[in-house]
């Protein structure tokens, strides 16, 4: 929670709140989600189905908000090529497709548990988010994007999505290893902290060499 | 099947994003040259080498902390550890990995040396303020 407040405060201080509005919106929504989860946790307890529903459904909504944040960053990267509206269209199609696919997968199972749908949807949404971020990263390298803030924000998102998609996939494969419950608090802090660090450390004019960023140089 | 694919893809991209993120941190310090003070203290001659990192970090711990550098140094420290593991694990099978890892470790050492330069400057400022008082 402190990390989220810190990021919003840093954005306001560096007058970048509106520039990165959807990133700030996601962080503010995650603060509200934390409050709702805390309320449900105190009222019903950690093992209650109510807490399970509250956790997974707020998680799905937050992932969708983060999806919008990725789209906003993609729009900035593609702004010069005037492809922003196509990016938004493809992202909305992907989002609807993922929800439909997840529902179709779970509807075939005999239990038809709604929470199973939430876990499946979370895993798929994080994966779609990861694929989108990966494509965005490809575009950043291809278009020789040099804006340090934009580059580091995309990379933080990539780390966040990969870690979450991987841990949800592991939860689906082997439910005994609940990595998510240990990883979630760390990752929940990582994203706002790394964004705050980026906002505070670099100005909007900071530039870096894209060739230095490729994991394996060609 | 789907979950196994997602797990494998996520692990690969996690590694790729981690390396790129750390490289973006070290790249941001490349434009800044190592100050004369840091050269004197650390013994770095022209360009920082991978082996200088441990020494620079030891000296960094002796200087007053600068909160703005803390998280960056922690991430770069983790990256340095990862590079050492990579070097020990894969360098025998893929010799090119050693050269790449050494280049990256040199970047980490440069990043730490630039941070040390900032801390020394901060230290001097604090000392000057105390003298004024």
Interface residues (C-beta under 8 A of the other chain):
Chain A: X105 X123 X127 X130 X134 X137 X148 X151 X152 X155 X156 X158 X159 X161 X162 X163 X165 X166 X168 X169 X170 X172 X173 X193 X194 X197 X200 X201 X202 X206 X208 X209 X212 X213 X214 X215 X216 X217
Chain B: X2 X3 X4 X6 X7 X9 X10 X11 X13 X14 X15 X16 X17 X18 X19 X20 X21 X23 X24 X26 X27 X28 X30 X68 X71 X72 X100
